[in-house]
Structures are given as structure tokens and as C-alpha cells.
Amino acid sequence: MHVGIVGCGVIGAVHHEVLRESSEVLEVVLCDLDLRKARQLDPNATVHDNLDDLLRDIRLDLVCLCTPHPSHPALIQICLEHQVPVLCEKPLCTTLEDLKRLKSLARTSANRQVTGIFQHRYAPSAQLLKELLGQDVFGSVRSTRARFQCDRGPSYYASAPWRGTTSGEGGGVVLNQGIHTLDLWQWLLGGVVAVSGRALNLEHRDCIEVEDTLTGWDSEWAWVRFSSGVEGQLQMLNRSGASWNPQIEVQAERGSFCYTTNDNGRFLKLDHEDPEVLLQLQSARLPEQLTRSKPEYSILHEVQIRDTLRRIQAGEPPGVSLGDALQANELVLAFYESSRRETPVSLPLCI
């Protein structure tokens, strides 16, 4: 396979490492507006500074989009015009207008040609949880909440001029970091139909334009309603000194859990009335030694990239389709709309 990487920054380097180690990949072509950055990533690679020109010159089997967030919709469209499958980093879009465009595409064959990176769905523990919740093994969900915290300070935002800006990044802790927790939460529990919350910048006004906090209007917790009717609480914080800490908690009729995406997915707390189910969940983990140095990346980035390559070769639909990937994206934008309107917001935002 011949694969292109568009955007040769931090996340582009992660894709490059995985692709160069993949036996299916014969060539990795690099594309970046800054050709110097592309050559630094791989001095031996063919490099371009324009995706449209690249796809006219070279036939690729896949393009990995690793560019700043607002550029994704236009680059996805270019790939589709050249009939090249796309693996796009989150988020796929940052505005309601682009969300509407991409949702329209998701009703076409593009739904099989575009996949979004939501690697935490690939954790064996998460996939088993999804299966058991879908089979009602836990019984009725009584309550749930999710929280996310991290420390992204001035040095992080100074690493690239687009970071922390409304025009260049489109959002802060909810869109850029917490979206993975939102995606897993809504995927496990069957989708969200309404939200209410406040997106605020409380501690990083000197270095970013976007939010570092998501809370409720009258409490520290934002609110969601799932399609099942279950209501949940959510909090997201970017705070100095905070550890990377995503958590999803569920209290159900026959069991409960607190799950983190750290370390390839593991349970902080787990209980079930059936000992066999309990043992099954406790055993569903990737080997610890496979964990990469950054807990937010883990081995699962590699697992999804490799799965995407395999599915393209086999002619199978993506593991996370365009429509699937847009669900968390729409949820993020719903919270921003709720914050802007100062009222609860129903989903879908646009049809």
C-alpha cells in the first residue's frame, strides 16, 4: 500500500512511526505546507506541500490527515474527489456549517471512505463493555458520569501558533482533549439527545482563547441525557499540575464500573453480581508492556491505524465510519451551543 500523511507535526509523527513499521505499507509520502518539517520527519520520503497536487501525481491507497482542526473538512473533500480513503484525526470539524457538510457526506459512499481516529473504542475492555451493555448484562443503567482533566499549559500552546486559538484550533479541553472521553461515553451508552453546560476559560486567559473548563450552569457538573432517557453528569478541566485523568462511571442494576482510557483501557473500580462476567471483564486487557510513553496515545492508535489498513485491503467498511466519528464531534459542538445560548440544547444539531 502507498499511504500519504498530511501534516508532519506531533501526531503526524505518530502515524509515520506506525506506518513505517507496517508490513502492508510500501511507501509513505509526506505533505506539509512547511516542506522543511516534512523532510525532518523522513529525509528519504517523497514530499509535497499541496495535497491536491500530490494526489494528481501519485496514486495513494490511504491519506492520514494530521493537520490543524479547521482544515480537515476541505482536505477530506479533496481526498474524496480523488477517490482516496481518509483516516482523519479528531475532530473532523469545528463549526456547525462544516458539521452539516460532513453529515451530508455521511449519507453517501463517503461513509465507507472516511474514518475518524477514536482509538479508545479499540481497547478489548471497551469492546467487551460495549457488547455486555448492549446485551443488557448490566441491567438498567441507573446513573452515570464522566470526567476528564489534564494539564496543558503555556509551553504546550506555544508549541504551534494555531494551538489555543479559536480560528486555528476551534476549541479547547472539550474539543481537543476531552472528545475521546465523550466519544467512548456516548458509544458505550447509546448516544446523547440533549446537553447543557458552560464552556469557560478560567485559568489560561493569558495564553489561549478557547475553553479550559466545562461545568454546569448551577453546579460543577454539566448535564447530558442519553437516548435511553438516562441522565448523566460531565466535567472537564485543564488545570496546572493535574494528571491526565479520563474516567467514565456507570451504576447499573446488576453491576457498576469506573473506567479509564489510560494504559490501553482499564477499570479503576469494577463490580458485577455474576462472577464469570466479572472475571471476563478483568481479563480483557492488552499486555501492559505494549503501552507507549504517553497514556493518551497508548498502543491503540497503532491498533486503529493497522485495522484501517487491513480493512482497505479487504474491501471492508471502516471500524469507525464518518457518521460514527461525527457523533462525538456533534456532542462537543452541542456543548458550545449550550454555553453560547445559555440553555439546554437538543441533538442532532443539524440533519
N, C-alpha and C positions, 0 to 999 in steps of 0.2 A: 504494500500500500504506500501511496505517496500522500503525505499529510502536511498541511500548512499551519503555522502558528502566527496569528496576527496579534501583535503586542508582545514585546520582549522584556517586560518588566518582571516583577517578583513572581506573579502567578504564571506568566509565560514560561519562566524558567522551570517551574514545577512540571508543566506539560512537556517541556523539552526533555527533561530527565526521564520521564516515564516513556515517552515515545522512542527515545534513543535506545532504551533497554528492551523494547518490544520486538520480538522476532518477526511480527507481521509487517513492520514498517521498514521499507527500503530507503526512504528519503524523507527528511524533514526540511521543508522550505520555510524561511522566516520572512516576516513582513512587519515593518515598523516605520513610522514617519521619520524616526531617527535611525538611519542606517548604521551609524556607529554602534548603537545599542544592540542591533541585530547581530552585527559582526562580533561583538564582545560575547554574546551568548554562544555563538558557534562560528568560529572563524572559517570553517570548511563548508558551511551551508550556503546554498543559493539564497540571496537576499533581495527583497523588493521594498519599495516604500509606498506602493499603491496596490490595494487588493484587487481592484478591477483589472489592472494591467497584469498582475500576477496570474489571475485565472484565465486571461486570454492567452498567456504564454505557456502555462503549464497545466496539465490535467491532473487535478487532485482528487483523492478519494474522500477527504475529510478536511475541514478547516476548523481549528480551535480558536475561538475568539477570546482574547485575554486583554482587551483594551479597556480604557475608562468607560464607565457605565453608559453614559448617554449615547455613545457611538454604536452600541450593539444593534438597535433596530435597523439602521441603514446598512450595516455590514452584513447582517442576516439576509437582507433583501438582495444585496449583491451576490452572495453565495447562491441563493435560490435562483436568481436569474441565470447563473452559470450551471445550475443543476448539481451543485456540490453540497453534500450533507454538512451540517454545522453542529459543533459542540460548543455551547456558549457558557461562559462563566456568568454567575449571578451578579446583579439582577439582569434580566433580559431587557428591562426598560425602566425609565424613571419618571415618566409622565403619563397622564391619563390618555392623551392623544396617541402615544406610542402603544400603550396597552391595548387600546381599541384596534389599532392596526394589526398587532400581533395576534389578538384573539380572532380577528377575521381570517388571518393566515392559518390559525389552528383548525379552522373548519375546512381546510383544503389538504392536499397531499403534503403540504409543508409540515403537518403534524407528525409525519413519519421521517421528515428530513432534518428537523431541528430538535436538539435535545439540550436541556439545561443541566448544569452541574449542581446537583443536590446529592452529594456523595454519601451523606449520612443515612440515606434510605438503603444503602447497600450493606450496612452493618448486619451481620447474621442475627444479632439480638433484636435489631429494629424490625427486620423482616419477619422474624418469628412473632414479635409483639403484634405486628400488623395482622398476621394470619390469625392469631388467637383472639384478638379483639374483634376481628371480622366474623369469627365463628362463635362469638358470644361466650367464650370460655371464661372470661372475667365477669360475665353478667352485666347488668346495667351499670353504667358509669354514674357515680353519684356526685363527684366533684373533680375538678382538675385545675391545675395552674402551671404556668411556665414562667421561668425567669432566665435572664441572661445578663451577665456582667463581664466586663473586660477593662483593660487599661490601654487606651490608645491616646497618647499624649502628643505634645508639640513636635517631638522628633519624628514620630510616625507621620504626622500630617505634613511636615516639612520635606518628607522624602520624595514627594512629587507635587507639582504645582496644582494639579486638579483635585488632590485629596482635601476633603473637608469643605469643598465649595458647593454651592447649590447648582451651578452650571456644570461643573466638572464631575461631581460625584452623585448629586441628586438626592442624597440623604446621608444620615449618619449611622448611629448604632443600630437602628432598626433595619435599614436597607442594606448596609454593608456587612455588618457582623451578625446581628440577630436574626436575619432572614432564614438562616439554616434551622434555627430552633423553631421558628414559626412554621417552616415547611414541614418539619417532622411532626410537629404537634397536630397540624391540620390534616396531614396524611394519615396519621395513626387513628384519629378520632372522626374522620369522615367529612371534613370540610367545615367552613365557617360561613354563617349567613348574616352576622351583624357584629360591629365592633364599636367601642367608644374609648377614647384615650387622648392624652395630651403629649405632644412631641415638643420637648423643651431643650434649650441649651443652658445648663445651669453652672457648669464648671469649666467650659472650654471656649468662652466667648472671645478670648484673646487670639485663638488660633484656628477656629472653624466657624463656618456659617450655619452648619447643619446641627441636628439634634444630638445630644449626648444622653438623653433621658426619655423614657416612655412611662408615664404613670396614668392614673385615672384623674377624673375631674375633682373628686372629693375624697380621694384616698391615694395611697401609693401604688395601687394596682389598677391597670387598665382592664377593660371588660370585653369578653367575646361571647357570642352564642354560636354553638355548633349546629349543624343541620339536624342533629338528633334532638335538639332542644336543650341539651346540657349547657350550662353557663360556666365560663372559666375566667380565671384571673391571669394577668400578664404584667410583668415588669421587666424593663431593660435599662441597664445603666452602663455608662462608660465613666469609670472613676479611677483616679490616681491610686496606684497600689493594689487595685483589685486583680485577682487571679482570673484566668479565662474559665468561666463557670456557667455553662448552659445546663439547665435542668427542666425536666418535664415530670410532673407529678400527676398521678391518677389514683383516685379512690373509687373502687368499684364494688359490686355486690359480693363477689367471691374472691377478691384479692386486691392488691394495691402495689404500686411501684413508684420509685423516683429514679429516673433515667437520665444519664448524661451522655452527650456525644463524644466526650473526651475519651482518649485511649481506645479508639475504634468502637465505642459504644459499650457502656457497662451500667450496671444497676448500683445506685447508691443505697437504695432500700428495695426490698422485694418480698412480697408475701402472697401466698395463694393457698386456698383450702385443700387443693389436690397436690400431694407431694410429688407426683410424677410431672405435673405441669411445672412446678417449682424447679425440679431438677433439670428439666428440659430448658427452661429459661436461663438458669445459672450456667449451663454448659454452652450456650450459644454465643461464643466469642471467638474473634480472631486471636491468634497467638500474640502474647504481649510483646515479643521481640520484633514484631513487624511494625510497631508504632514508630512513626517518624518523629523528628525532634520537636515539631510544632504540633500541639494537640489538636488545634483547629483544622489542620490538614489531614494528619494520620495517613494510614495506608489506603483509606477508602477513596481518596482522589484517584489513586492509581487503579483501584478496582473498577471505578466507573469508566475511566478512560479506556481500559482494556476491554471492558464489556461493550463499550461503544464500537470499538474496532471489530470485535467478534460479530456483533450484530450486523454491521455494514457488510462484512464478508459473507454472512449467512443470508442476507436479504431480509432480516427481521426488523420489526419496528424498534425504536429506541426504548431503553428501560425507563427513561423519564421523557415523555413526549413534550412537544411545545406546549400543548394545553395543560399538561401536568405541571410543567415548570412555571407557568404563569400564575398558578393558584397562590403561591406564597407572595409573588410579586404584587398581585392584586390586593392581597391582605395588607401588605405594607402600605400601599397607596391609600387603602381604606382608612388606616390609622391616621395618615397625614390629612386626609379629607376631614375626618372627625375632629382632629385638632384645629384645623383651619375654620371649620363651621361651628365648632363648639357644641356639637350634638352627636348622638349615635348615628352611624352610617350603615346602611344595608348593603349586602353583596348579592349578586355581582354589581360592580360599579358601572359596567357597560356590557351590552350584549353583542 
